[in-house]
């Protein structure tokens, strides 16, 4: 499995969906912008929360997109490990399986820089 391909496919699928439901897509995009720019937590912490939720809910495309954002802001493998440990604590065995996928994603995307 290529995480870069997952990201590319996910973005294409979202473009297709957004063309079908443009009003919903714009509203959802506005929500994303509001939560990432507002509040007291910085962007990196918010992306950690999103990664933890993605692992706990078993969403591979979400893992890929949020991991890409985290790598862009200089997140270390050790920081990701802390988030994954918390995800496992909250999500049990299934989260552990997706945490393993998430660290593989980090390793692939970080290597590509």
Secondary structure as UniProt FT lines:
FT   HELIX           3..20
FT   HELIX           22..37
FT   HELIX           43..56
FT   TURN            57..58
FT   HELIX           60..72
FT   TURN            73..74
FT   HELIX           77..112
//
